[in-house]
Amino acid sequence: MWIRQGQEYPTSYSGIYTIESVSRDDRGLYKCVAEQQTGQRLTAENYVNIFVDFDPTVICDQIIVEQVPNINADAEITCLAEAYPMNVLKWEFSQGNTNVRRAIYSGAKYRIDTNAASDSIDSRYGSRLIIKNVEPGDFGKYTLIVMDESKRQASAWTELRPSSYIRPFNQSTSIFHFYSYFLIFLCLMIYILLQ
């Protein structure tokens, strides 16, 4: 019998397990367990890693991220990339209606955290881009690009936009307005009564 991620795949006496129409979901570590029931129970097991070549994909958590500029706040963009075998994973930035993009690297302005899945044969990589202390010049499209060893590539982008800033509630201004309206109302009532 074959076992993968806790699921058993029974086989015939020959022990051959056939995967029809292989997809990226079939990749992973498989364990083959052989048992012999003669007098006493004897078992043997071995492992096989299945690697699957597939077109890369990128999915970002959000299409639009909003941030108020110039308030010492950071913006965060997170994407999930899949490619096997992974060759390139990079972030780029563009502004306006242009296709001109510039490469982004970790440093004073940006922090990039990219983590491979804990499973060594897995081809998923989570990548998080942090834009530090957002300023007006930081607004635009941030694109994650992945490429496999066969030069097949995929990308996805998130747009960083300025957030509409809501003025904090000012209680003294609100009280002033209330008393102003009340005074106007009172004057109108007196005027009507004197007529």
TIKETI-967422 format. One record per residue: residue in one letter; residue number from 1; x, y, z of N, C-alpha, C, O, CB in turn. Coordinates in steps of 0.001 Angstrom, whole numbers, padded with zeros to 6 digits. Glycine has a CB too. Layout:
// residues N
[rec 'A' NUM [X Y Z] [X Y Z] [X Y Z] [X Y Z] [X Y Z]]
...
This chain:
// residues 195
[rec 'M' 1 [000846 -001164 000000] [000000 000000 000000] [000894 001231 000000] [002020 001206 000498] [-000964 -000004 001213]]
[rec 'W' 2 [000358 002319 -000578] [001046 003601 -000620] [000316 004586 000289] [-000912 004565 000375] [001128 004144 -002077]]
[rec 'I' 3 [001074 005448 000967] [000498 006440 001871] [001105 007804 001543] [002318 007939 001381] [000751 006056 003371]]
[rec 'R' 4 [000224 008822 001446] [000679 010197 001218] [-000163 011123 002071] [-001391 011103 001987] [000586 010592 -000293]]
[rec 'Q' 5 [000480 011928 002885] [-000193 012886 003767] [-001311 012228 004562] [-002391 012799 004714] [-000752 014050 002955]]
[rec 'G' 6 [-001053 011034 005066] [-002014 010321 005899] [-003092 009568 005147] [-003848 008817 005764] [-002654 011268 006804]]
[rec 'Q' 7 [-003191 009741 003844] [-004211 009035 003056] [-003607 007776 002454] [-002512 007804 001891] [-004786 009951 001937]]
[rec 'E' 8 [-004340 006664 002581] [-003872 005386 002050] [-004374 005174 000631] [-005516 005495 000304] [-004327 004233 002948]]
[rec 'Y' 9 [-003500 004627 -000204] [-003827 004296 -001597] [-003552 002804 -001771] [-002413 002416 -002032] [-002985 005172 -002632]]
[rec 'P' 10 [-004580 001961 -001630] [-004370 000515 -001768] [-003921 000139 -003184] [-004302 000781 -004163] [-005656 -000240 -001412]]
[rec 'T' 11 [-003127 -000883 -003268] [-002650 -001366 -004566] [-002894 -002860 -004668] [-003288 -003511 -003700] [-001145 -001045 -004765]]
[rec 'S' 12 [-002655 -003385 -005843] [-002786 -004828 -006039] [-001566 -005521 -005419] [-000716 -004874 -004808] [-002919 -005181 -007563]]
[rec 'Y' 13 [-001497 -006807 -005583] [-000401 -007605 -005038] [000964 -007108 -005535] [001969 -007250 -004838] [-000589 -009078 -005411]]
[rec 'S' 14 [000997 -006528 -006736] [002277 -006074 -007303] [002830 -004851 -006589] [004031 -004589 -006663] [002112 -005762 -008776]]
[rec 'G' 15 [001978 -004092 -005897] [002439 -002907 -005174] [002624 -001683 -006057] [003179 -000678 -005613] [003726 -003210 -004486]]
[rec 'I' 16 [002168 -001754 -007291] [002320 -000620 -008216] [001155 000343 -008027] [-000008 -000058 -008057] [002392 -001108 -009700]]
[rec 'Y' 17 [001478 001602 -007836] [000457 002642 -007710] [000604 003561 -008912] [001674 004123 -009146] [000593 003440 -006353]]
[rec 'T' 18 [-000477 003714 -009678] [-000448 004525 -010892] [-001242 005800 -010672] [-002373 005761 -010187] [-001007 003739 -012097]]
[rec 'I' 19 [-000640 006940 -011033] [-001325 008228 -010959] [-001713 008610 -012380] [-000853 008823 -013235] [-000420 009337 -010289]]
[rec 'E' 20 [-003012 008693 -012622] [-003512 009083 -013938] [-003542 010603 -014026] [-003872 011263 -013041] [-004925 008485 -014202]]
[rec 'S' 21 [-003209 011171 -015172] [-003272 012621 -015395] [-002610 013391 -014259] [-003283 014083 -013494] [-004726 013073 -015548]]
[rec 'V' 22 [-001319 013270 -014154] [-000547 013893 -013076] [-000731 015411 -013081] [-000681 016051 -014132] [000948 013539 -013211]]
[rec 'S' 23 [-000943 015971 -011902] [-001042 017425 -011741] [-000136 017839 -010584] [000438 016993 -009899] [-002528 017875 -011483]]
[rec 'R' 24 [-000016 019141 -010377] [000846 019621 -009295] [000342 019171 -007927] [001120 019111 -006975] [000942 021141 -009335]]
[rec 'D' 25 [-000944 018855 -007815] [-001486 018379 -006541] [-000979 016985 -006179] [-001105 016563 -005030] [-003002 018371 -006595]]
[rec 'D' 26 [-000411 016273 -007140] [000097 014923 -006889] [001527 014922 -006358] [002042 013875 -005965] [000029 014103 -008158]]
[rec 'R' 27 [002168 016083 -006346] [003566 016120 -005888] [003626 015887 -004381] [002669 016163 -003658] [004232 017479 -006250]]
[rec 'G' 28 [004751 015380 -003928] [004921 015175 -002493] [005638 013885 -002172] [006133 013178 -003050] [003589 015190 -001810]]
[rec 'L' 29 [005675 013603 -000888] [006371 012428 -000374] [005380 011271 -000215] [004360 011404 000462] [007064 012747 000979]]
[rec 'Y' 30 [005691 010145 -000844] [004860 008942 -000770] [005633 007872 -000007] [006848 007737 -000155] [004458 008434 -002201]]
[rec 'K' 31 [004906 007117 000809] [005520 006011 001542] [004904 004710 001045] [003683 004573 000978] [005324 006171 003089]]
[rec 'C' 32 [005758 003763 000699] [005307 002439 000281] [005501 001489 001463] [006600 001376 002007] [006090 001937 -000994]]
[rec 'V' 33 [004406 000801 001857] [004464 -000137 002973] [004132 -001535 002447] [003080 -001746 001843] [003481 000283 004119]]
[rec 'A' 34 [005039 -002483 002684] [004810 -003875 002281] [004662 -004716 003545] [005451 -004597 004482] [005983 -004414 001378]]
[rec 'E' 35 [003646 -005561 003554] [003403 -006433 004704] [003338 -007887 004247] [002826 -008202 003173] [002094 -006034 005430]]
[rec 'Q' 36 [003861 -008744 005081] [003788 -010176 004809] [003161 -010833 006029] [003625 -010619 007148] [005208 -010786 004490]]
[rec 'Q' 37 [002107 -011634 005832] [001341 -012230 006923] [001642 -013727 007043] [000704 -014523 007072] [-000167 -012005 006706]]
[rec 'T' 38 [002867 -014128 007112] [003210 -015557 007223] [003716 -015837 008632] [004848 -015492 008973] [004286 -015970 006158]]
[rec 'G' 39 [002896 -016447 009426] [003294 -016782 010801] [003381 -015534 011658] [002538 -015302 012525] [004642 -017518 010812]]
[rec 'Q' 40 [004377 -014754 011417] [004476 -013476 012126] [004402 -012351 011105] [004752 -012525 009938] [005797 -013387 012962]]
[rec 'R' 41 [003944 -011207 011563] [003733 -010065 010661] [005066 -009351 010401] [005720 -008887 011335] [002690 -009069 011263]]
[rec 'L' 42 [005457 -009268 009140] [006683 -008578 008745] [006314 -007387 007868] [005477 -007505 006973] [007659 -009541 007996]]
[rec 'T' 43 [006932 -006256 008125] [006669 -005073 007299] [007981 -004436 006875] [009005 -004542 007550] [005796 -004050 008062]]
[rec 'A' 44 [007910 -003778 005740] [009044 -002994 005232] [008448 -001742 004595] [007330 -001774 004079] [009930 -003824 004188]]
[rec 'E' 45 [009188 -000649 004632] [008685 000584 004024] [009822 001348 003365] [010990 001214 003729] [007987 001466 005075]]
[rec 'N' 46 [009439 002147 002392] [010395 002995 001690] [009656 004251 001225] [008427 004266 001157] [011054 002236 000477]]
[rec 'Y' 47 [010410 005298 000907] [009817 006580 000532] [010234 006984 -000881] [011331 006675 -001346] [010222 007670 001535]]
[rec 'V' 48 [009310 007691 -001545] [009571 008211 -002886] [009061 009644 -002938] [007921 009916 -002562] [008892 007325 -003993]]
[rec 'N' 49 [009900 010552 -003400] [009486 011944 -003624] [009032 012086 -005070] [009754 011703 -005990] [010651 012946 -003304]]
[rec 'I' 50 [007842 012633 -005273] [007338 012879 -006623] [007438 014386 -006888] [006832 015191 -006181] [005851 012359 -006791]]
[rec 'F' 51 [008193 014745 -007890] [008332 016127 -008322] [007522 016305 -009601] [007574 015455 -010489] [009834 016509 -008543]]
[rec 'V' 52 [006777 017397 -009702] [005939 017638 -010874] [006308 018994 -011460] [006320 020005 -010758] [004420 017580 -010508]]
[rec 'D' 53 [006608 019001 -012747] [006917 020241 -013465] [005604 020874 -013913] [004782 020210 -014543] [007860 019974 -014693]]
[rec 'F' 54 [005397 022175 -013587] [004146 022849 -013944] [004411 024326 -014161] [005442 024853 -013743] [003071 022647 -012848]]
[rec 'D' 55 [003463 024994 -014823] [003582 026432 -015068] [003495 027198 -013751] [002681 026862 -012890] [002484 026913 -016047]]
[rec 'P' 56 [004328 028224 -013590] [004292 029003 -012355] [002994 029805 -012211] [002336 030129 -013199] [005485 029944 -012304]]
[rec 'T' 57 [002645 030113 -010973] [001483 030951 -010680] [001832 031923 -009546] [002691 031641 -008711] [000246 030074 -010299]]
[rec 'V' 58 [001147 033069 -009536] [001285 034044 -008449] [-000109 034566 -008112] [-000888 034905 -009003] [002257 035225 -008848]]
[rec 'I' 59 [-000410 034626 -006831] [-001680 035187 -006358] [-001357 036131 -005205] [-000662 035753 -004262] [-002692 034055 -005908]]
[rec 'C' 60 [-001866 037364 -005286] [-001683 038327 -004208] [-002941 038371 -003341] [-004054 038187 -003834] [-001356 039733 -004776]]
[rec 'D' 61 [-002751 038617 -002051] [-003877 038661 -001114] [-004878 039754 -001457] [-006084 039559 -001310] [-003370 038867 000296]]
[rec 'Q' 62 [-004385 040913 -001917] [-005253 042042 -002221] [-004834 042680 -003538] [-003656 042664 -003897] [-005219 043078 -001084]]
[rec 'I' 63 [-005809 043244 -004261] [-005503 043970 -005489] [-005152 045418 -005157] [-004320 046032 -005824] [-006695 043910 -006475]]
[rec 'I' 64 [-005790 045952 -004128] [-005553 047337 -003725] [-005267 047384 -002233] [-005980 046778 -001433] [-006766 048237 -004079]]
[rec 'V' 65 [-004216 048110 -001868] [-003893 048388 -000474] [-003885 049902 -000333] [-003269 050601 -001137] [-002508 047749 -000042]]
[rec 'E' 66 [-004568 050407 000687] [-004607 051850 000917] [-003830 052199 002175] [-003850 051467 003164] [-006061 052347 001028]]
[rec 'Q' 67 [-003141 053341 002115] [-002370 053803 003266] [-002328 055323 003257] [-002162 055940 002204] [-000931 053211 003253]]
[rec 'V' 68 [-002478 055919 004420] [-002344 057368 004562] [-000846 057690 004502] [-000058 057071 005217] [-003000 057889 005916]]
[rec 'P' 69 [-000441 058650 003658] [000992 058976 003567] [001443 059897 004698] [000639 060555 005358] [001298 059631 002221]]
[rec 'N' 70 [002752 059916 004892] [003434 060866 005777] [003000 060791 007238] [002988 061816 007919] [003207 062252 005280]]
[rec 'I' 71 [002649 059626 007733] [002304 059500 009156] [003153 058412 009821] [002754 057856 010844] [000796 059179 009325]]
[rec 'N' 72 [004309 058108 009250] [005222 057079 009764] [004573 055702 009808] [004847 054921 010720] [005707 057458 011155]]
[rec 'A' 73 [003723 055394 008848] [003054 054089 008789] [003578 053293 007598] [003902 053858 006554] [001513 054261 008691]]
[rec 'D' 74 [003656 051988 007766] [004107 051083 006717] [002909 050474 006000] [001806 050424 006544] [005005 049978 007300]]
[rec 'A' 75 [003140 050013 004776] [002138 049259 004025] [002702 047863 003782] [003914 047695 003647] [001768 049975 002667]]
[rec 'E' 76 [001831 046871 003728] [002264 045482 003565] [001503 044829 002421] [000281 044941 002321] [002058 044686 004871]]
[rec 'I' 77 [002254 044141 001557] [001676 043411 000429] [002168 041967 000525] [003363 041721 000689] [002071 044067 -000959]]
[rec 'T' 78 [001238 041018 000421] [001595 039613 000546] [001087 038840 -000672] [-000061 038998 -001088] [001018 039016 001852]]
[rec 'C' 79 [001957 038004 -001235] [001595 037166 -002380] [002088 035744 -002155] [003007 035503 -001372] [002181 037741 -003693]]
[rec 'L' 80 [001461 034811 -002858] [001863 033409 -002831] [002286 033009 -004234] [001520 033161 -005186] [000710 032493 -002310]]
[rec 'A' 81 [003502 032498 -004362] [004036 032091 -005662] [004272 030581 -005659] [004685 030003 -004653] [005356 032856 -005988]]
[rec 'E' 82 [004000 029955 -006808] [004285 028529 -006966] [005003 028312 -008283] [004553 028775 -009331] [002984 027683 -006903]]
[rec 'A' 83 [006116 027607 -008224] [006862 027231 -009428] [007801 026096 -009053] [008352 026068 -007953] [007657 028452 -010026]]
[rec 'Y' 84 [007976 025164 -009977] [008959 024100 -009766] [009628 023771 -011080] [008958 023503 -012078] [008300 022839 -009162]]
[rec 'P' 85 [010914 023789 -011084] [011778 024302 -010022] [011874 025829 -010088] [011986 026397 -011174] [013182 023676 -010124]]
[rec 'M' 86 [011830 026485 -008941] [011869 027945 -008849] [013269 028435 -009202] [014269 027908 -008714] [011461 028425 -007426]]
[rec 'N' 87 [013322 029458 -010063] [014605 030022 -010458] [014714 031486 -010047] [015758 031916 -009555] [014802 029883 -011964]]
[rec 'V' 88 [013636 032262 -010246] [013640 033693 -009943] [012372 034052 -009173] [011279 033605 -009520] [013750 034539 -011245]]
[rec 'L' 89 [012527 034859 -008131] [011400 035434 -007413] [011824 036857 -007063] [012746 037061 -006274] [011010 034585 -006117]]
[rec 'K' 90 [011134 037855 -007665] [011560 039238 -007455] [010360 040181 -007434] [009308 039885 -008001] [012549 039665 -008548]]
[rec 'W' 91 [010539 041327 -006766] [009536 042389 -006689] [009961 043542 -007568] [011146 043861 -007666] [009331 042864 -005232]]
[rec 'E' 92 [008963 044182 -008221] [009222 045372 -009034] [008143 046420 -008746] [007054 046095 -008272] [009256 045014 -010559]]
[rec 'F' 93 [008472 047698 -009044] [007584 048828 -008772] [007411 049664 -010026] [008368 049888 -010767] [008131 049693 -007620]]
[rec 'S' 94 [006170 050135 -010268] [005906 051044 -011385] [004861 052065 -010954] [004060 051817 -010053] [005428 050260 -012649]]
[rec 'Q' 95 [004885 053223 -011619] [003920 054282 -011315] [003209 054707 -012581] [003752 054618 -013682] [004614 055492 -010659]]
[rec 'G' 96 [001965 055178 -012401] [001201 055712 -013528] [000850 054656 -014550] [000768 053468 -014238] [001968 056812 -014195]]
[rec 'N' 97 [000644 055105 -015781] [000259 054212 -016882] [001467 053758 -017676] [001413 053693 -018905] [-000735 054903 -017807]]
[rec 'T' 98 [002533 053451 -017006] [003750 053036 -017692] [004052 051575 -017401] [003700 051052 -016343] [004932 053918 -017276]]
[rec 'N' 99 [004697 050936 -018338] [005133 049553 -018132] [006578 049490 -017660] [007155 048408 -017552] [004972 048749 -019419]]
[rec 'V' 100 [007162 050655 -017379] [008541 050697 -016894] [008522 050359 -015407] [007905 051057 -014603] [009202 052104 -017152]]
[rec 'R' 101 [009208 049279 -015061] [009260 048854 -013666] [010708 048851 -013198] [011634 048590 -013967] [008620 047450 -013485]]
[rec 'R' 102 [010875 049150 -011912] [012229 049078 -011352] [012243 048004 -010268] [011259 047793 -009559] [012685 050468 -010774]]
[rec 'A' 103 [013379 047340 -010164] [013534 046260 -009190] [013538 046820 -007775] [014009 047932 -007534] [014828 045468 -009455]]
[rec 'I' 104 [013012 046042 -006850] [012957 046412 -005437] [013811 045416 -004655] [013755 044208 -004885] [011476 046432 -004906]]
[rec 'Y' 105 [014598 045948 -003731] [015446 045120 -002882] [015231 045520 -001426] [014838 046653 -001147] [016945 045260 -003280]]
[rec 'S' 106 [015482 044608 -000503] [015409 044944 000918] [016454 045999 001241] [017588 045938 000764] [015612 043685 001800]]
[rec 'G' 107 [016059 046962 002053] [016966 048040 002439] [016240 049039 003314] [015341 048682 004075] [017550 048737 001202]]
[rec 'A' 108 [016641 050306 003195] [016066 051360 004034] [014578 051575 003748] [013812 051861 004669] [016824 052665 003824]]
[rec 'K' 109 [014160 051443 002491] [012770 051727 002110] [011880 050490 002116] [010690 050591 002412] [012735 052354 000741]]
[rec 'Y' 110 [012435 049334 001795] [011638 048120 001643] [012209 046982 002491] [013413 046907 002737] [011577 047703 000165]]
[rec 'R' 111 [011309 046104 002928] [011727 044841 003535] [010983 043730 002818] [009760 043774 002681] [011446 044813 005085]]
[rec 'I' 112 [011728 042734 002363] [011136 041593 001661] [011395 040340 002485] [012541 039997 002774] [011721 041443 000213]]
[rec 'D' 113 [010312 039662 002859] [010401 038388 003571] [009812 037318 002667] [008618 037338 002368] [009656 038440 004958]]
[rec 'T' 114 [010647 036388 002235] [010183 035290 001391] [010515 033986 002088] [011661 033737 002461] [010827 035346 -000030]]
[rec 'N' 115 [009497 033159 002259] [009671 031898 002974] [009164 030742 002141] [008035 030754 001651] [008951 031935 004321]]
[rec 'A' 116 [010012 029747 001991] [009591 028524 001306] [008755 027703 002270] [008898 027818 003488] [010820 027702 000791]]
[rec 'A' 117 [007895 026889 001725] [007104 025996 002561] [008045 025072 003327] [009158 024798 002879] [006094 025177 001706]]
[rec 'S' 118 [007595 024600 004473] [008459 023771 005319] [008823 022446 004652] [009879 021881 004935] [007778 023503 006650]]
[rec 'D' 119 [007966 021954 003780] [008233 020710 003054] [009274 020999 001976] [009058 021868 001131] [006919 020120 002426]]
[rec 'S' 120 [010381 020296 001992] [011492 020613 001092] [011155 020436 -000382] [011785 021065 -001233] [012671 019757 001431]]
[rec 'I' 121 [010168 019586 -000708] [009871 019412 -002126] [008736 020319 -002578] [008414 020377 -003765] [009522 017963 -002416]]
[rec 'D' 122 [008137 021018 -001639] [007024 021882 -001997] [007549 023086 -002767] [008681 023522 -002558] [006244 022331 -000738]]
[rec 'S' 123 [006740 023607 -003636] [007166 024687 -004519] [006447 025986 -004207] [006446 026902 -005029] [006932 024304 -005965]]
[rec 'R' 124 [005832 026085 -003025] [005108 027303 -002640] [006020 028221 -001850] [006747 027792 -000954] [003849 026962 -001815]]
[rec 'Y' 125 [005960 029501 -002206] [006741 030514 -001522] [005823 031679 -001180] [005179 032246 -002063] [007943 030981 -002392]]
[rec 'G' 126 [005762 032033 000080] [005036 033223 000495] [006019 034385 000517] [007098 034283 001100] [004358 033025 001893]]
[rec 'S' 127 [005644 035483 -000118] [006528 036645 -000146] [005768 037863 000352] [004679 038175 -000131] [007084 036890 -001572]]
[rec 'R' 128 [006354 038543 001321] [005737 039730 001918] [006655 040918 001678] [007841 040886 002003] [005470 039530 003450]]
[rec 'L' 129 [006077 041972 001098] [006801 043221 000850] [006268 044268 001813] [005061 044501 001877] [006650 043693 -000641]]
[rec 'I' 130 [007159 044896 002556] [006774 045978 003457] [007383 047269 002926] [008600 047378 002774] [007238 045695 004929]]
[rec 'I' 131 [006514 048252 002645] [006956 049576 002200] [006996 050431 003460] [005959 050721 004056] [005992 050201 001076]]
[rec 'K' 132 [008189 050829 003857] [008362 051536 005125] [008025 053016 004988] [008353 053652 003987] [009793 051372 005631]]
[rec 'N' 133 [007361 053555 006016] [007063 054989 006110] [006529 055533 004782] [007195 056322 004113] [008323 055770 006530]]
[rec 'V' 134 [005333 055107 004414] [004749 055420 003106] [004680 056931 002876] [004219 057694 003725] [003345 054808 002988]]
[rec 'E' 135 [005152 057327 001705] [005127 058719 001249] [004403 058758 -000097] [004214 057711 -000716] [006587 059316 001130]]
[rec 'P' 136 [003991 059945 -000565] [003268 060016 -001849] [004005 059367 -003024] [003358 058817 -003915] [002993 061456 -002187]]
[rec 'G' 137 [005313 059415 -003047] [006078 058807 -004141] [006062 057288 -004139] [006538 056662 -005087] [007489 059275 -004081]]
[rec 'D' 138 [005524 056691 -003090] [005465 055225 -002990] [004210 054640 -003622] [004112 053423 -003782] [005535 054803 -001540]]
[rec 'F' 139 [003241 055494 -003988] [001997 054975 -004550] [002227 054495 -005975] [002891 055161 -006769] [000893 056047 -004516]]
[rec 'G' 140 [001665 053322 -006292] [001822 052721 -007603] [001596 051221 -007513] [001011 050728 -006548] [003210 053027 -008180]]
[rec 'K' 141 [002066 050493 -008533] [001879 049038 -008600] [003150 048316 -008168] [004257 048646 -008593] [001480 048605 -010026]]
[rec 'Y' 142 [002953 047326 -007317] [004033 046464 -006843] [003766 045071 -007400] [002727 044473 -007119] [004125 046451 -005261]]
[rec 'T' 143 [004698 044561 -008184] [004513 043306 -008917] [005488 042248 -008412] [006686 042502 -008290] [004703 043526 -010434]]
[rec 'L' 144 [004959 041054 -008118] [005808 039908 -007793] [005920 039053 -009043] [004914 038662 -009633] [005235 039080 -006585]]
[rec 'I' 145 [007155 038768 -009440] [007428 037977 -010649] [008171 036706 -010242] [009143 036753 -009487] [008264 038804 -011695]]
[rec 'V' 146 [007697 035570 -010755] [008401 034304 -010542] [008699 033671 -011893] [007952 033828 -012859] [007565 033336 -009650]]
[rec 'M' 147 [009805 032956 -011927] [010200 032261 -013154] [010789 030912 -012764] [011542 030806 -011796] [011228 033107 -013989]]
[rec 'D' 148 [010435 029876 -013533] [011017 028568 -013260] [012265 028370 -014120] [012633 029251 -014898] [009986 027440 -013524]]
[rec 'E' 149 [012906 027225 -013980] [014153 026977 -014718] [013942 026873 -016223] [014896 027016 -016988] [014802 025708 -014217]]
[rec 'S' 150 [012708 026627 -016660] [012409 026559 -018093] [012083 027933 -018672] [011662 028042 -019824] [011246 025608 -018340]]
[rec 'K' 151 [012279 028988 -017866] [012024 030389 -018264] [010542 030712 -018410] [010195 031739 -018993] [012725 030688 -019572]]
[rec 'R' 152 [009654 029849 -017889] [008234 030182 -017845] [008041 031125 -016672] [008632 030937 -015609] [007328 028896 -017710]]
[rec 'Q' 153 [007205 032151 -016872] [007072 033163 -015839] [005618 033484 -015559] [004745 033293 -016406] [007810 034418 -016237]]
[rec 'A' 154 [005374 033976 -014348] [004049 034435 -013934] [004241 035650 -013038] [005291 035824 -012421] [003246 033300 -013195]]
[rec 'S' 155 [003208 036488 -012976] [003296 037667 -012115] [001900 038077 -011661] [000896 037723 -012279] [003995 038840 -012853]]
[rec 'A' 156 [001863 038816 -010586] [000627 039422 -010080] [001027 040707 -009380] [002144 040832 -008877] [-000161 038449 -009105]]
[rec 'W' 157 [000105 041662 -009353] [000430 042956 -008759] [-000639 043400 -007778] [-001785 042951 -007805] [000605 044008 -009842]]
[rec 'T' 158 [-000207 044302 -006913] [-001088 044989 -005971] [-000799 046473 -006106] [000357 046886 -006200] [-000876 044488 -004486]]
[rec 'E' 159 [-001862 047272 -006116] [-001685 048714 -006222] [-001766 049349 -004837] [-002715 049115 -004089] [-002745 049327 -007165]]
[rec 'L' 160 [-000763 050151 -004505] [-000765 050924 -003271] [-001332 052298 -003588] [-000795 053028 -004420] [000671 051029 -002653]]
[rec 'R' 161 [-002442 052646 -002905] [-003122 053919 -003152] [-003182 054730 -001860] [-003110 054183 -000759] [-004552 053682 -003714]]
[rec 'P' 162 [-003317 056060 -002020] [-003492 056872 -000812] [-004873 056620 -000213] [-005865 056510 -000934] [-003305 058381 -001129]]
[rec 'S' 163 [-004921 056531 001086] [-006184 056330 001779] [-006837 057681 002019] [-006153 058683 002228] [-005975 055572 003114]]
[rec 'S' 164 [-008161 057703 001987] [-008847 058948 002323] [-008753 059114 003828] [-009077 058204 004592] [-010345 058945 001834]]
[rec 'Y' 165 [-008319 060258 004231] [-008070 060522 005641] [-009302 061174 006257] [-009764 062208 005776] [-006823 061421 005825]]
[rec 'I' 166 [-009826 060583 007303] [-010987 061133 007995] [-010476 061941 009177] [-009741 061428 010021] [-011977 060003 008460]]
[rec 'R' 167 [-010877 063233 009230] [-010419 064109 010299] [-010932 063612 011640] [-012097 063228 011750] [-010874 065552 010051]]
[rec 'P' 168 [-010098 063613 012644] [-010562 063166 013958] [-011672 064073 014482] [-011715 065259 014152] [-009393 063130 014955]]
[rec 'F' 169 [-012552 063530 015283] [-013664 064275 015862] [-013111 065315 016834] [-012340 064992 017737] [-014666 063319 016580]]
[rec 'N' 170 [-013515 066553 016633] [-013064 067635 017498] [-014268 068091 018316] [-015161 068754 017789] [-012443 068823 016668]]
[rec 'Q' 171 [-014294 067741 019594] [-015458 067996 020423] [-015716 069488 020615] [-016875 069902 020640] [-015289 067328 021763]]
[rec 'S' 172 [-014675 070306 020750] [-014902 071739 020979] [-015553 072389 019758] [-016418 073250 019918] [-013574 072450 021312]]
[rec 'T' 173 [-015163 072003 018554] [-015779 072532 017342] [-017233 072095 017262] [-018099 072881 016878] [-015009 072072 016091]]
[rec 'S' 174 [-017509 070836 017625] [-018862 070317 017574] [-019776 071066 018548] [-020911 071387 018196] [-018864 068822 017885]]
[rec 'I' 175 [-019309 071344 019748] [-020099 072086 020739] [-020358 073509 020251] [-021458 074039 020410] [-019375 072112 022109]]
[rec 'F' 176 [-019325 074126 019652] [-019479 075472 019101] [-020591 075504 018052] [-021430 076405 018057] [-018152 075957 018486]]
[rec 'H' 177 [-020594 074515 017151] [-021627 074438 016120] [-023008 074238 016736] [-023981 074854 016301] [-021319 073301 015145]]
[rec 'F' 178 [-023092 073385 017740] [-024375 073137 018392] [-024949 074433 018979] [-026114 074763 018756] [-024215 072077 019496]]
[rec 'Y' 179 [-024113 075162 019734] [-024599 076404 020350] [-024905 077473 019303] [-025819 078273 019500] [-023568 076938 021346]]
[rec 'S' 180 [-024173 077504 018212] [-024450 078470 017139] [-025817 078201 016535] [-026608 079125 016347] [-023360 078407 016042]]
[rec 'Y' 181 [-026100 076930 016229] [-027398 076567 015661] [-028519 076825 016663] [-029598 077289 016296] [-027402 075094 015230]]
[rec 'F' 182 [-028254 076522 017922] [-029268 076753 018944] [-029587 078244 019062] [-030755 078617 019174] [-028800 076198 020300]]
[rec 'L' 183 [-028572 079091 019037] [-028760 080533 019132] [-029555 081065 017938] [-030431 081914 018103] [-027404 081238 019222]]
[rec 'I' 184 [-029252 080571 016744] [-029987 080982 015540] [-031441 080553 015653] [-032344 081329 015341] [-029344 080379 014263]]
[rec 'F' 185 [-031675 079312 016102] [-033028 078821 016282] [-033797 079679 017292] [-034954 080028 017059] [-033001 077363 016735]]
[rec 'L' 186 [-033161 080012 018396] [-033795 080826 019428] [-034166 082209 018894] [-035258 082703 019175] [-032870 080962 020637]]
[rec 'C' 187 [-033283 082833 018136] [-033552 084142 017542] [-034742 084075 016587] [-035591 084967 016585] [-032308 084660 016802]]
[rec 'L' 188 [-034803 083031 015786] [-035916 082853 014865] [-037232 082694 015614] [-038245 083261 015203] [-035674 081644 013970]]
[rec 'M' 189 [-037235 081936 016704] [-038449 081729 017498] [-038921 083052 018116] [-040117 083342 018126] [-038196 080677 018607]]
[rec 'I' 190 [-037991 083837 018622] [-038346 085138 019212] [-038897 086052 018129] [-039880 086758 018354] [-037115 085796 019903]]
[rec 'Y' 191 [-038281 086045 016973] [-038730 086892 015856] [-040158 086526 015464] [-040990 087406 015243] [-037781 086742 014633]]
[rec 'I' 192 [-040444 085208 015378] [-041783 084737 014983] [-042805 085128 016059] [-043907 085556 015714] [-041786 083181 014762]]
[rec 'L' 193 [-042486 084999 017315] [-043414 085304 018394] [-043704 086818 018486] [-044809 087199 018871] [-042848 084791 019725]]
[rec 'L' 194 [-042768 087654 018151] [-042950 089099 018204] [-043726 089627 017004] [-044179 090771 017036] [-041606 089784 018286]]
[rec 'Q' 195 [-043885 088887 016015] [-044599 089324 014805] [-046066 089337 014968] [-046787 089682 014032] [-044262 088464 013663]]
